[in-house]
């Protein structure tokens, strides 16, 4: 199931606290999501690349309700990470949060059954609505 951001309202309420892993190579964005999502009760861990995200998920696959990943990262990009997560028994949702995704890359993510593709930048209310819909 894919979620289209344009169909979501900004007033959705998050029904429960999620344990989220966020992979992005930009420290300021990692901190911003920690604060934004932490304020509404989510637990968020951040890592600077897809390889570190995969290492954490491999250690405890059921520990995360959601993995949010950027596309452009060192060591392992988001597409590689999503492919590896889909090959595991990872029970959580996957969201791609990135700027500058071409149609070919977006299609590759859709083929890997990501739950949502979000463009950067995004308003915090929109992000919270997406999480509530997942």
Backbone as a printed PyTorch tensor [residue, N CA C, xyz], in Angstrom:
tensor([[[  0.8390,  -1.1700,   0.0000],
         [  0.0000,   0.0000,   0.0000],
         [  0.8820,   1.2300,   0.0000]],

        [[  0.6720,   2.1370,  -0.9120],
         [  1.4150,   3.3810,  -0.9540],
         [  0.5410,   4.5100,  -0.4460]],

        [[  1.1560,   5.4500,   0.2190],
         [  0.4410,   6.6090,   0.7180],
         [  0.8510,   7.7940,  -0.1240]],

        [[ -0.1160,   8.5490,  -0.5650],
         [  0.1530,   9.7550,  -1.3230],
         [ -0.0230,  10.9380,  -0.3940]],

        [[  1.0300,  11.7310,  -0.2680],
         [  1.0410,  12.8370,   0.6840],
         [ -0.0940,  13.8060,   0.4200]],

        [[ -0.4360,  14.0440,  -0.8210],
         [ -1.4450,  15.0380,  -1.1440],
         [ -2.8280,  14.6600,  -0.6270]],

        [[ -3.0680,  13.3860,  -0.2970],
         [ -4.3850,  12.9670,   0.1700],
         [ -4.5060,  13.0000,   1.6820]],

        [[ -3.4450,  13.3820,   2.3760],
         [ -3.4740,  13.3590,   3.8370],
         [ -3.7570,  14.7350,   4.4000]],

        [[ -4.5560,  14.7930,   5.4370],
         [ -4.8040,  16.0550,   6.1160],
         [ -3.7430,  16.3070,   7.1630]],

        [[ -3.5830,  17.5480,   7.5570],
         [ -2.5580,  17.9020,   8.5380],
         [ -3.0480,  17.7620,   9.9640]],

        [[ -4.2700,  17.2940,  10.1620],
         [ -4.8110,  17.2370,  11.5160],
         [ -4.8680,  15.8280,  12.0810]],

        [[ -4.2950,  14.8360,  11.4110],
         [ -4.3240,  13.4720,  11.9050],
         [ -3.5800,  13.3710,  13.2310]],

        [[ -4.0410,  12.4810,  14.0810],
         [ -3.4150,  12.2650,  15.3790],
         [ -2.7150,  10.9150,  15.3520]],

        [[ -1.4970,  10.8720,  15.8380],
         [ -0.7480,   9.6320,  15.8800],
         [ -1.3440,   8.7440,  16.9640]],

        [[ -1.7980,   7.5380,  16.5950],
         [ -2.5060,   6.7070,  17.5560],
         [ -1.6250,   6.0530,  18.6170]],

        [[ -0.3670,   5.8120,  18.3200],
         [  0.4980,   5.1730,  19.3030],
         [  1.9370,   5.5860,  19.0220]],

        [[  2.7680,   5.3780,  20.0260],
         [  4.1780,   5.7020,  19.9000],
         [  4.8680,   4.6610,  19.0270]],

        [[  5.7020,   5.1180,  18.1240],
         [  6.4520,   4.2380,  17.2290],
         [  7.9330,   4.2550,  17.5810]],

        [[  8.6060,   3.1380,  17.3380],
         [ 10.0640,   3.0790,  17.4450],
         [ 10.5830,   3.1820,  16.0120]],

        [[ 11.2570,   4.3010,  15.7280],
         [ 11.6520,   4.6620,  14.3700],
         [ 13.1630,   4.6820,  14.2430]],

        [[ 13.6540,   4.1630,  13.1170],
         [ 15.0690,   4.2720,  12.7570],
         [ 15.1420,   5.1600,  11.5270]],

        [[ 15.9370,   6.2300,  11.6170],
         [ 16.0550,   7.1970,  10.5240],
         [ 17.4920,   7.2530,  10.0330]],

        [[ 17.6940,   6.9490,   8.7530],
         [ 19.0220,   6.9830,   8.1390],
         [ 19.1280,   8.1760,   7.2000]],

        [[ 20.0560,   9.0640,   7.5020],
         [ 20.3030,  10.2410,   6.6610],
         [ 21.7090,  10.7300,   6.9590]],

        [[ 22.4260,  11.1290,   5.9240],
         [ 23.7970,  11.5780,   6.1270],
         [ 23.9070,  13.0410,   6.5610]],

        [[ 22.8040,  13.7530,   6.6480],
         [ 22.8270,  15.1540,   7.0700],
         [ 22.4740,  15.2380,   8.5600]],

        [[ 23.4590,  15.5920,   9.4030],
         [ 23.2190,  15.6170,  10.8550],
         [ 22.0630,  16.5240,  11.2720]],

        [[ 21.9140,  17.6710,  10.6090],
         [ 20.8520,  18.6060,  10.9740],
         [ 19.4620,  18.0040,  10.7250]],

        [[ 19.3190,  17.2350,   9.6500],
         [ 18.0310,  16.5970,   9.3820],
         [ 17.7420,  15.4870,  10.3840]],

        [[ 18.7890,  14.7510,  10.7610],
         [ 18.5850,  13.7180,  11.7820],
         [ 18.1080,  14.3510,  13.0830]],

        [[ 18.7350,  15.4330,  13.4750],
         [ 18.3510,  16.1160,  14.7230],
         [ 16.9350,  16.6850,  14.6180]],

        [[ 16.5980,  17.2570,  13.4680],
         [ 15.2690,  17.8230,  13.2690],
         [ 14.1840,  16.7600,  13.4280]],

        [[ 14.3830,  15.5810,  12.8470],
         [ 13.3910,  14.5210,  12.9920],
         [ 13.3390,  13.9960,  14.4190]],

        [[ 14.4940,  13.9150,  15.0890],
         [ 14.4900,  13.5050,  16.4960],
         [ 13.5910,  14.4170,  17.3150]],

        [[ 13.7370,  15.7220,  17.1200],
         [ 12.9550,  16.6920,  17.8870],
         [ 11.4880,  16.6560,  17.4600]],

        [[ 11.2430,  16.7130,  16.1590],
         [  9.8740,  16.7660,  15.6380],
         [  9.0640,  15.5400,  16.0430]],

        [[  9.6410,  14.3620,  15.8710],
         [  8.9060,  13.1440,  16.1830],
         [  8.9330,  12.8100,  17.6720]],

        [[  9.9960,  13.2060,  18.3390],
         [ 10.0660,  12.9970,  19.7820],
         [  9.0150,  13.7900,  20.5370]],

        [[  8.6780,  14.9630,  20.0280],
         [  7.6680,  15.8080,  20.6820],
         [  6.2850,  15.1740,  20.7030]],

        [[  6.0240,  14.2750,  19.7610],
         [  4.7100,  13.6270,  19.7400],
         [  4.7730,  12.2080,  20.2960]],

        [[  5.8880,  11.8860,  20.9740],
         [  5.9600,  10.6400,  21.7090],
         [  6.6450,   9.4680,  21.0390]],

        [[  7.1970,   9.6770,  19.8470],
         [  7.8970,   8.5750,  19.1810],
         [  9.3200,   8.4610,  19.7090]],

        [[  9.8540,   7.2510,  19.6680],
         [ 11.2560,   7.0150,  19.9690],
         [ 11.9590,   6.9310,  18.6320]],

        [[ 12.9940,   7.7390,  18.4340],
         [ 13.6840,   7.7540,  17.1470],
         [ 15.1820,   7.6050,  17.3500]],

        [[ 15.7490,   6.6670,  16.6170],
         [ 17.1970,   6.4890,  16.5630],
         [ 17.6360,   6.9570,  15.1870]],

        [[ 18.8020,   7.5830,  15.1290],
         [ 19.2890,   8.0670,  13.8420],
         [ 20.6760,   7.5050,  13.5560]],

        [[ 20.9270,   7.3000,  12.2680],
         [ 22.2160,   6.8060,  11.7960],
         [ 22.5990,   7.5690,  10.5280]],

        [[ 23.9190,   7.6700,  10.2380],
         [ 24.3620,   8.4850,   9.1090],
         [ 24.3630,   7.7990,   7.7390]],

        [[ 24.0340,   6.5120,   7.6880],
         [ 24.0610,   5.8340,   6.3920],
         [ 23.2610,   4.5370,   6.4340]],

        [[ 23.0250,   3.9960,   5.2570],
         [ 22.2480,   2.7790,   5.1410],
         [ 22.9110,   1.5620,   5.7540]],

        [[ 24.2310,   1.5050,   5.7140],
         [ 24.9350,   0.3590,   6.2970],
         [ 24.7070,   0.2720,   7.7970]],

        [[ 24.7870,   1.4050,   8.4720],
         [ 24.5390,   1.4230,   9.9160],
         [ 23.0760,   1.0780,  10.2150]],

        [[ 22.1670,   1.5540,   9.3970],
         [ 20.7540,   1.2090,   9.5840],
         [ 20.5510,  -0.2920,   9.4410]],

        [[ 21.1440,  -0.8770,   8.4230],
         [ 21.0040,  -2.3140,   8.2170],
         [ 21.5900,  -3.0920,   9.3910]],

        [[ 22.7310,  -2.6600,   9.8990],
         [ 23.3590,  -3.3210,  11.0440],
         [ 22.4180,  -3.3150,  12.2510]],

        [[ 21.7710,  -2.1910,  12.5000],
         [ 20.8490,  -2.1110,  13.6440],
         [ 19.6310,  -3.0040,  13.4470]],

        [[ 19.0890,  -3.0180,  12.2420],
         [ 17.9100,  -3.8530,  11.9890],
         [ 18.2840,  -5.3330,  12.0590]],

        [[ 19.4560,  -5.6940,  11.5370],
         [ 19.8860,  -7.0900,  11.5970],
         [ 20.0300,  -7.5660,  13.0410]],

        [[ 20.4590,  -6.6720,  13.9260],
         [ 20.6400,  -7.0380,  15.3270],
         [ 19.2990,  -7.3750,  15.9920]],

        [[ 18.2530,  -6.6170,  15.6530],
         [ 16.9200,  -6.8530,  16.2320],
         [ 15.8530,  -6.4280,  15.2300]],

        [[ 15.5210,  -7.2790,  14.2580],
         [ 14.5860,  -6.9020,  13.1900],
         [ 13.2130,  -6.4370,  13.6690]],

        [[ 12.7160,  -6.9670,  14.7560],
         [ 11.3820,  -6.5970,  15.2180],
         [ 11.3850,  -5.3750,  16.1330]],

        [[ 12.5550,  -4.7970,  16.3880],
         [ 12.6430,  -3.6690,  17.3140],
         [ 12.0920,  -2.3750,  16.7350]],

        [[ 12.0110,  -2.2750,  15.4120],
         [ 11.6060,  -1.0250,  14.7740],
         [ 10.2500,  -1.1830,  14.0920]],

        [[  9.3750,  -0.2260,  14.3670],
         [  8.0840,  -0.1830,  13.6890],
         [  8.2230,   0.4160,  12.2960]],

        [[  9.2320,   1.2740,  12.1370],
         [  9.3740,   2.0500,  10.9140],
         [ 10.8410,   2.3740,  10.6640]],

        [[ 11.2540,   2.2400,   9.4130],
         [ 12.5580,   2.7390,   8.9760],
         [ 12.2840,   3.8470,   7.9730]],

        [[ 12.8690,   5.0100,   8.2270],
         [ 12.8170,   6.1300,   7.2920],
         [ 14.2220,   6.2810,   6.7380]],

        [[ 14.3330,   6.3500,   5.4170],
         [ 15.6600,   6.4560,   4.8180],
         [ 15.7210,   7.5340,   3.7540]],

        [[ 16.8540,   8.1920,   3.7210],
         [ 17.1960,   9.0800,   2.6170],
         [ 17.6470,   8.1950,   1.4670]],

        [[ 17.7580,   8.7540,   0.2890],
         [ 18.2700,   7.9710,  -0.8410],
         [ 19.7820,   8.1220,  -0.9780]],

        [[ 20.2500,   9.3620,  -1.0490],
         [ 21.6720,   9.6330,  -1.2750],
         [ 22.4380,   9.6120,   0.0410]],

        [[ 23.1990,   8.5210,   0.2760],
         [ 24.0020,   8.3890,   1.4920],
         [ 25.2890,   7.6460,   1.1630]],

        [[ 26.3310,   7.8590,   1.9630],
         [ 27.5600,   7.0890,   1.7660],
         [ 27.3840,   5.6420,   2.2380]],

        [[ 28.2940,   4.8070,   1.8900],
         [ 28.3730,   3.3950,   2.2790],
         [ 27.2600,   2.5460,   1.6870]],

        [[ 26.0090,   2.9050,   1.8880],
         [ 24.8750,   2.1810,   1.3200],
         [ 23.7360,   3.1790,   1.1360]],

        [[ 23.2540,   3.3110,  -0.1080],
         [ 22.1750,   4.2660,  -0.3390],
         [ 20.8280,   3.6710,   0.0810]],

        [[ 19.8010,   4.4860,   0.0110],
         [ 18.4860,   4.0630,   0.4480],
         [ 17.9160,   2.9050,  -0.3470]],

        [[ 18.1450,   2.8870,  -1.6370],
         [ 17.6190,   1.8090,  -2.4730],
         [ 18.2390,   0.4640,  -2.0930]],

        [[ 19.5420,   0.4730,  -1.8510],
         [ 20.2090,  -0.7570,  -1.4010],
         [ 19.6790,  -1.1870,  -0.0310]],

        [[ 19.5050,  -0.2210,   0.8610],
         [ 18.9900,  -0.5240,   2.1940],
         [ 17.5980,  -1.1460,   2.1070]],

        [[ 16.7190,  -0.5450,   1.3460],
         [ 15.3580,  -1.0700,   1.2260],
         [ 15.3730,  -2.4780,   0.6340]],

        [[ 16.2070,  -2.6980,  -0.3710],
         [ 16.3190,  -4.0420,  -0.9460],
         [ 16.7570,  -5.0740,   0.0710]],

        [[ 17.7160,  -4.7040,   0.8960],
         [ 18.1940,  -5.6260,   1.9390],
         [ 17.1420,  -5.8460,   3.0180]],

        [[ 16.4180,  -4.7820,   3.3860],
         [ 15.3610,  -4.9280,   4.3920],
         [ 14.2460,  -5.8310,   3.8900]],

        [[ 13.8900,  -5.6990,   2.6270],
         [ 12.8280,  -6.5330,   2.0570],
         [ 13.2520,  -8.0000,   1.9630]],

        [[ 14.5550,  -8.2600,   1.9190],
         [ 15.0480,  -9.6380,   1.8830],
         [ 15.0480, -10.2820,   3.2700]],

        [[ 14.8690,  -9.4650,   4.3080],
         [ 14.8360,  -9.9580,   5.6940],
         [ 13.3970, -10.2380,   6.1180]],

        [[ 13.2640, -10.8010,   7.2740],
         [ 11.9190, -10.8470,   7.8500],
         [ 11.6410,  -9.5580,   8.6400]],

        [[ 11.8540,  -8.3910,   8.0270],
         [ 11.6070,  -7.1120,   8.6920],
         [ 10.1070,  -6.8210,   8.6680]],

        [[  9.4750,  -6.7590,   9.8340],
         [  8.0190,  -6.6100,   9.8820],
         [  7.5220,  -5.1670,   9.8160]],

        [[  8.4380,  -4.1950,   9.8840],
         [  8.0190,  -2.7960,   9.9600],
         [  7.7240,  -2.1640,   8.6130]],

        [[  7.3360,  -0.9140,   8.6720],
         [  7.0630,  -0.1030,   7.4870],
         [  8.3520,   0.5750,   7.0410]],

        [[  8.3820,   0.9740,   5.7550],
         [  9.5460,   1.6660,   5.2040],
         [  9.0770,   2.9150,   4.4680]],

        [[  9.6950,   4.0490,   4.8180],
         [  9.4090,   5.3260,   4.1750],
         [ 10.7090,   5.8690,   3.5940]],

        [[ 10.6470,   6.3370,   2.3660],
         [ 11.7830,   7.0010,   1.7300],
         [ 11.5200,   8.4950,   1.8330]],

        [[ 12.4930,   9.2130,   2.3640],
         [ 12.3900,  10.6480,   2.6020],
         [ 13.5680,  11.2910,   1.8910]],

        [[ 13.3460,  11.8040,   0.6810],
         [ 14.4800,  12.2430,  -0.1090],
         [ 14.1080,  13.3610,  -1.0720]],

        [[ 15.1130,  14.0820,  -1.4930],
         [ 14.9580,  15.0610,  -2.5640],
         [ 15.5960,  14.4780,  -3.8190]],

        [[ 15.2010,  14.9910,  -4.9340],
         [ 15.8390,  14.6360,  -6.2090],
         [ 15.7820,  13.1590,  -6.5670]],

        [[ 14.6120,  12.5580,  -6.4980],
         [ 14.4630,  11.1910,  -6.9650],
         [ 13.9210,  11.2260,  -8.3870]],

        [[ 14.6500,  10.6030,  -9.3000],
         [ 14.1610,  10.4930, -10.6580],
         [ 13.0690,   9.4430, -10.7460]],

        [[ 12.3800,   9.4080, -11.8680],
         [ 11.2830,   8.4580, -12.0390],
         [ 11.7790,   7.0120, -11.9760]],

        [[ 12.9630,   6.7240, -12.5380],
         [ 13.4890,   5.3560, -12.4930],
         [ 13.7480,   4.8990, -11.0570]],

        [[ 14.3270,   5.7710, -10.2570],
         [ 14.6210,   5.4290,  -8.8630],
         [ 13.3200,   5.3030,  -8.0700]],

        [[ 12.3900,   6.2120,  -8.2920],
         [ 11.0930,   6.1220,  -7.6060],
         [ 10.3860,   4.8210,  -7.9570]],

        [[ 10.4500,   4.4290,  -9.2250],
         [  9.8310,   3.1770,  -9.6420],
         [ 10.5120,   1.9790,  -8.9670]],

        [[ 11.8270,   2.0340,  -8.8410],
         [ 12.5480,   0.9460,  -8.1670],
         [ 12.0980,   0.8260,  -6.7100]],

        [[ 11.8940,   1.9700,  -6.0500],
         [ 11.3830,   1.9280,  -4.6740],
         [  9.9760,   1.3400,  -4.6340]],

        [[  9.1280,   1.7350,  -5.5690],
         [  7.7620,   1.1900,  -5.6010],
         [  7.7830,  -0.3180,  -5.8220]],

        [[  8.6930,  -0.7910,  -6.6650],
         [  8.8100,  -2.2290,  -6.9030],
         [  9.2580,  -2.9790,  -5.6570]],

        [[  9.9820,  -2.2850,  -4.7790],
         [ 10.3970,  -2.8760,  -3.5000],
         [  9.3260,  -2.6970,  -2.4220]],

        [[  8.1740,  -2.1870,  -2.7960],
         [  7.0170,  -2.0600,  -1.9160],
         [  7.2530,  -1.1470,  -0.7100]],

        [[  7.9080,   0.0050,  -0.9460],
         [  8.0080,   0.9570,   0.1590],
         [  6.5990,   1.4370,   0.4780]],

        [[  6.3960,   1.7980,   1.7130],
         [  5.0700,   2.2150,   2.1450],
         [  4.7500,   3.6510,   1.7640]],

        [[  5.7880,   4.4590,   1.5860],
         [  5.5670,   5.8580,   1.2390],
         [  6.8730,   6.4690,   0.7400]],

        [[  6.7690,   7.3620,  -0.2320],
         [  7.9060,   8.1580,  -0.6890],
         [  7.5410,   9.6130,  -0.4220]],

        [[  8.3470,  10.2850,   0.4070],
         [  8.1030,  11.6760,   0.7800],
         [  9.1920,  12.5760,   0.2080]],

        [[  8.8110,  13.6900,  -0.3690],
         [  9.8140,  14.6340,  -0.8760],
         [ 10.3550,  15.5160,   0.2500]],

        [[ 11.6280,  15.8540,   0.1520],
         [ 12.2070,  16.8600,   1.0490],
         [ 12.0800,  18.2010,   0.3370]],

        [[ 11.8410,  19.2700,   1.0260],
         [ 11.4940,  19.3550,   2.4400],
         [ 10.0230,  18.9970,   2.6580]],

        [[  9.6940,  18.7660,   3.9140],
         [  8.3180,  18.4140,   4.2720],
         [  7.9490,  19.1420,   5.5530]],

        [[  6.6970,  19.5470,   5.6640],
         [  6.2320,  20.1900,   6.8800],
         [  6.0590,  19.1380,   7.9760]],

        [[  6.3980,  19.4600,   9.2170],
         [  6.2480,  18.4970,  10.3110],
         [  4.8330,  17.9320,  10.4290]],

        [[  3.7900,  18.7590,  10.2410],
         [  2.4180,  18.2520,  10.3180],
         [  2.1480,  17.1880,   9.2620]],

        [[  2.7130,  17.3790,   8.0710],
         [  2.5280,  16.3960,   7.0060],
         [  3.2020,  15.0970,   7.3830]],

        [[  4.4080,  15.1740,   7.9300],
         [  5.1220,  13.9690,   8.3560],
         [  4.3430,  13.2370,   9.4500]],

        [[  3.8430,  13.9660,  10.4170],
         [  3.0480,  13.3350,  11.4850],
         [  1.7870,  12.6800,  10.9040]],

        [[  1.1730,  13.2980,   9.9060],
         [ -0.0160,  12.7100,   9.2700],
         [  0.3250,  11.4250,   8.5490]],

        [[  1.4610,  11.3970,   7.8930],
         [  1.8910,  10.1830,   7.1970],
         [  2.1020,   9.0560,   8.2040]],

        [[  2.7640,   9.3580,   9.3080],
         [  3.0000,   8.3420,  10.3320],
         [  1.6830,   7.8230,  10.8980]],

        [[  0.7220,   8.7050,  11.0940],
         [ -0.5770,   8.2820,  11.5990],
         [ -1.2740,   7.3760,  10.6020]],

        [[ -1.1200,   7.6530,   9.3190],
         [ -1.7640,   6.8340,   8.2890],
         [ -1.1080,   5.4720,   8.1330]],

        [[  0.1700,   5.3780,   8.4620],
         [  0.8540,   4.0840,   8.3520],
         [  0.4020,   3.1590,   9.4490]]])
